Amino acid sequence: MSGISVAVVGATGAVGELLCQLLHERQFPVGRLRLLASARSAGRTVAYGDSQLPVEPLHPEAFAGVHLVLASTPASVSREWSPIAARAGAIVVDNSSAWRMDPEVPLVVPEVNPQALTRIPKGIVANPNCSTIQMVVALQPLHAHARIKRVVVATYQASSGKGAKALDELDRQAAALGRGEPVAAAAVHADVLAGNVLTHDWKLGPDGFSEEEWKMIRETRKIMGDESIQVAPTTVRVPVRYGHAESVAVEFHEPLDAETARQALRQAPGVVLLDDYETGQVPTPRSSAGRDEVFVGRIRRDPTVPHGLLLWVVADNLRKGAATNALQIAEELRRQGRLPG
């Protein structure tokens, strides 16, 4: 069969189902598509174009003859199964956190560091964290102009970052508040999210930072290839269904004015500049939903440092923050001749 043999692991999850949609939507040259998930999900079907494809239980033989694996599973599952798929001969694009900081696994955002795909010693490519992806897409064109010294970022992250159960919980809470009824205790988010914001919706990591904050620190440096960049994040969950937003303060080594930054971002791949405050042309999570680009606006000089800018960055966390970036990695692998066709 001509085309690329693809397996989607975790096909029944939100990102897995979106990967199937995007394979069809972006006309990726799929020759054969296998959908894999846990045994409890086997037998379900997932949409691929006009078809409904069956989901198989995850097993080693499923990777025979597969060129590309798009994996979206918990890190514990990924640590076991991504090496199995790679040993079977596939290139694995892994959406979990399991491999991101492995020095032998490239961590890739195609608009920023596609050259990292020239060396894949373990057969695994890591897809970065959602909040990191959109930030580095916005930062890379500015870094090329003036070299970034320090980034202070506060995120406004959507409920869907915790999956379908989190969305259901948020909807139930919002409905109860709307009826004036008591809100049930949270089971998915760390606390009630409706009418609230949460800074503790992730596991705690070292030094009082959440694991999400540490991902932004470490992954930014690895993707941008500069360990000297200082990143000071505060991650926050907000009662929004889709679309992460970020308030970003960037300090540069060299001068960079707001208009030069706008010009650089206008020309940057994967970026949409929306920066007209007076007419309301600014990025919002609602306007980013269902889009693959990173939206940037509210660009202005930071008066507190010699060379600084303030930005507002928004993207669909399930698309560019996860599934779209993974598929863009696959498209780049094909351009580089690492996949057939």
C-alpha positions in Angstrom: 0.0 0.0 0.0 1.4 3.4 -1.0 1.6 6.3 1.5 2.7 6.4 5.1 1.6 3.8 7.6 0.4 5.6 10.7 -0.6 4.5 14.1 -2.4 6.8 16.6 -1.8 5.7 20.2 -4.4 7.0 22.6 -6.8 7.4 19.8 -9.9 7.7 22.0 -8.6 10.7 24.0 -9.3 14.3 23.1 -5.9 14.8 21.4 -6.0 11.4 19.8 -9.3 12.0 18.2 -8.1 15.4 17.1 -5.0 13.9 15.5 -7.3 11.6 13.4 -9.3 14.7 12.3 -6.1 16.6 11.4 -4.6 13.7 9.5 -7.6 14.0 7.2 -8.0 17.8 7.3 -4.3 18.5 6.5 -4.3 15.8 3.8 -1.4 13.9 5.3 -0.5 11.0 2.9 -1.8 8.2 5.0 -1.5 4.8 3.4 -2.8 2.8 6.4 -4.1 4.1 9.7 -4.3 2.0 12.9 -6.0 3.4 16.0 -4.7 2.0 19.3 -5.8 2.5 22.9 -6.2 0.7 26.2 -8.1 -2.6 26.3 -11.1 -0.8 27.8 -11.4 1.4 24.7 -11.0 -1.4 22.2 -14.0 -1.8 19.9 -14.9 1.9 19.9 -14.7 3.9 16.7 -13.1 7.2 15.9 -13.9 9.5 13.0 -11.4 9.8 10.1 -12.9 11.9 7.4 -16.3 10.3 6.5 -15.3 7.0 8.0 -15.5 5.5 11.4 -12.4 3.4 12.1 -12.2 0.7 14.9 -9.9 1.1 17.8 -7.6 -1.9 18.6 -6.1 -2.7 22.0 -2.5 -1.6 22.3 -0.1 -4.6 21.6 3.4 -4.9 20.2 2.4 -6.5 16.9 0.3 -3.5 16.1 3.5 -1.6 15.1 4.6 -4.0 12.5 5.2 -2.1 9.2 4.2 1.3 10.8 6.3 4.3 9.7 4.9 6.9 12.0 3.4 6.7 15.5 1.5 9.7 16.9 1.2 9.0 20.6 -0.9 10.8 23.2 -1.0 8.8 26.4 0.0 9.4 30.0 3.8 9.5 30.6 3.8 6.1 32.3 2.2 4.5 29.2 4.6 6.3 26.9 7.7 5.2 28.8 6.6 1.6 28.1 5.2 1.7 24.6 7.0 4.4 22.7 10.3 2.5 22.8 8.5 -0.7 21.7 7.1 1.2 18.7 10.5 2.7 17.9 12.2 -0.7 18.0 9.6 -1.9 15.5 11.0 0.7 13.1 8.6 3.6 13.5 9.4 7.2 14.3 7.3 8.1 17.4 6.1 11.6 17.9 5.2 11.5 21.6 2.9 14.0 23.2 3.5 13.1 26.8 6.1 14.6 29.2 8.1 11.3 29.5 10.8 12.1 26.9 11.0 15.9 26.7 14.1 16.4 28.7 15.9 13.3 27.5 19.1 14.6 25.8 18.8 11.9 23.1 15.2 12.9 22.2 14.6 16.1 20.2 12.0 18.4 21.6 10.5 20.2 18.6 8.3 23.1 17.6 8.7 23.1 13.8 8.5 26.9 13.5 11.4 27.2 16.0 13.9 24.3 15.7 13.1 21.9 12.8 16.8 21.2 12.5 16.6 19.1 15.7 14.9 16.4 13.7 18.1 15.6 11.8 19.2 13.4 14.8 16.6 11.0 16.4 18.8 8.4 18.1 16.0 6.7 20.0 13.4 6.9 17.3 11.3 9.2 19.5 10.5 12.9 19.0 9.0 14.8 21.9 6.1 17.2 21.5 6.5 20.0 24.0 4.0 21.2 26.7 1.1 23.2 25.4 2.0 26.4 27.2 5.6 26.2 26.1 4.7 25.7 22.4 2.8 28.8 21.9 5.2 31.0 23.9 8.3 29.9 21.9 6.5 30.3 18.6 6.0 34.0 19.5 9.4 34.4 21.1 11.6 32.9 18.4 11.4 35.7 15.8 12.2 38.3 18.6 15.1 36.2 19.9 16.5 36.2 16.4 16.5 40.0 16.4 17.7 40.9 19.9 18.6 37.7 21.9 16.3 37.0 24.9 17.8 37.5 28.4 14.7 36.9 30.6 11.1 36.0 30.3 8.4 36.5 33.0 5.2 34.8 32.0 1.8 34.3 33.6 -0.5 31.8 31.9 -4.3 31.7 31.7 -4.9 28.1 30.9 -8.2 26.5 29.7 -9.9 23.7 31.5 -9.5 21.4 28.5 -5.8 21.1 29.3 -6.9 18.5 31.9 -9.1 16.6 29.4 -12.7 15.9 28.8 -13.6 15.1 32.4 -12.3 18.5 33.4 -14.6 20.2 30.9 -17.6 18.2 32.1 -16.8 19.3 35.6 -16.5 23.0 34.7 -19.8 22.8 32.8 -21.6 21.3 35.7 -20.1 23.9 38.1 -21.1 26.8 35.8 -24.6 25.4 35.4 -25.0 25.1 39.2 -23.8 28.7 39.7 -26.2 29.9 37.1 -29.1 28.3 38.9 -27.9 29.6 42.2 -27.3 26.1 43.6 -24.4 24.8 45.7 -21.4 23.7 43.6 -20.2 20.1 44.2 -16.6 19.7 45.3 -14.1 19.4 42.5 -12.8 16.0 41.5 -10.7 16.8 38.4 -9.4 20.3 39.0 -7.7 21.2 42.2 -10.7 23.3 43.3 -13.9 24.7 41.9 -13.0 26.4 38.7 -16.2 28.1 37.6 -16.1 31.7 38.8 -12.6 31.1 40.0 -8.9 30.9 39.0 -6.5 28.3 40.2 -2.7 28.5 40.6 -2.4 25.0 42.1 -4.0 22.9 39.4 -0.8 20.9 38.7 1.5 18.7 40.8 4.0 20.6 42.9 7.6 20.4 41.8 10.9 21.6 43.3 11.3 25.0 45.0 7.6 25.8 45.2 7.1 25.8 41.4 4.4 23.6 39.8 5.5 20.9 37.4 3.8 23.0 34.7 6.1 25.9 35.5 9.2 23.7 35.5 8.2 22.5 32.0 8.1 26.0 30.7 11.5 26.8 32.2 13.3 23.7 31.0 11.6 23.2 27.7 12.0 26.8 26.5 15.7 26.6 26.9 16.0 23.2 25.2 13.8 24.2 22.2 15.4 27.6 21.7 18.9 26.1 22.2 20.0 28.6 24.8 20.5 27.6 28.4 21.1 31.2 29.4 17.5 32.3 28.9 15.9 32.9 32.3 12.2 32.0 32.6 10.0 33.0 35.5 6.5 31.5 35.1 3.3 31.4 37.0 0.8 29.0 35.6 -2.9 29.7 36.2 -6.1 27.7 35.3 -9.0 29.8 34.3 -12.7 29.0 33.6 -12.3 28.9 29.8 -13.1 25.8 27.8 -10.5 26.0 25.0 -7.5 28.3 24.4 -4.5 29.2 26.6 -3.5 32.8 27.0 -0.2 34.2 28.3 1.0 37.5 29.5 4.7 37.6 28.6 7.3 40.2 29.6 10.5 39.7 27.6 13.9 41.3 28.4 16.4 41.3 25.6 20.2 41.7 25.5 19.9 44.2 22.6 17.4 47.0 21.7 14.1 46.0 20.1 11.3 48.4 19.7 7.6 47.5 19.5 7.2 48.3 15.7 10.3 46.2 14.8 8.8 43.3 16.9 5.5 43.7 15.1 7.2 43.5 11.7 9.1 40.4 12.7 6.0 38.7 14.0 4.0 39.6 10.8 6.6 37.6 8.8 7.0 34.7 11.3 5.6 31.3 10.4 2.6 30.1 12.4 2.0 33.6 13.9 -1.1 35.9 13.4 -0.5 39.4 14.6 -3.6 41.0 16.1 -2.5 44.3 17.7 -5.0 47.1 17.3 -6.3 47.8 20.8 -8.5 50.7 19.7 -10.6 48.5 17.3 -10.6 45.5 19.6 -8.3 43.5 17.3 -6.5 41.6 20.1 -6.1 37.8 20.6 -8.7 36.0 22.7 -9.2 32.3 23.5 -12.6 32.3 21.8 -11.1 33.6 18.5 -8.2 31.1 18.7 -10.4 28.1 19.1 -10.2 25.7 16.2 -7.2 27.5 14.7 -3.7 26.2 14.3 -1.8 29.5 14.6 -0.4 31.4 17.6 -2.0 34.8 18.0 0.1 37.7 19.3 -1.0 41.2 20.4 -0.8 44.0 23.0 2.8 44.6 22.0 4.3 47.5 24.0 7.5 48.6 25.5 8.3 47.5 29.0 9.4 50.7 30.8 11.0 48.8 33.7 14.0 47.4 31.9 16.4 48.8 29.3 15.4 46.5 26.5 12.0 45.0 27.2 8.6 44.3 25.5 5.2 43.1 26.8 3.2 40.6 24.8 -0.2 38.8 24.9 0.0 35.3 23.3 -3.0 33.0 22.7 -3.5 29.6 21.0 -5.8 26.7 20.9 -4.2 24.3 23.5 -5.5 21.1 21.9 -4.5 22.1 18.3 -1.3 24.0 18.2 -0.6 23.2 21.9 -0.8 19.4 21.2 -2.2 17.7 18.1 -1.3 20.2 15.4 2.2 20.6 16.6 2.6 16.8 16.6 1.4 16.5 13.0 3.5 19.5 11.9 6.5 17.5 13.3 5.4 14.6 11.1 5.1 16.9 8.1 8.6 18.2 8.7 9.9 14.7 9.0 8.5 14.0 5.6 10.0 17.1 4.1 13.4 16.1 5.5 13.0 12.6 3.9 12.7 10.8 7.2 9.3 9.3 6.2 8.3 7.8 2.9 6.5 9.7 0.1 
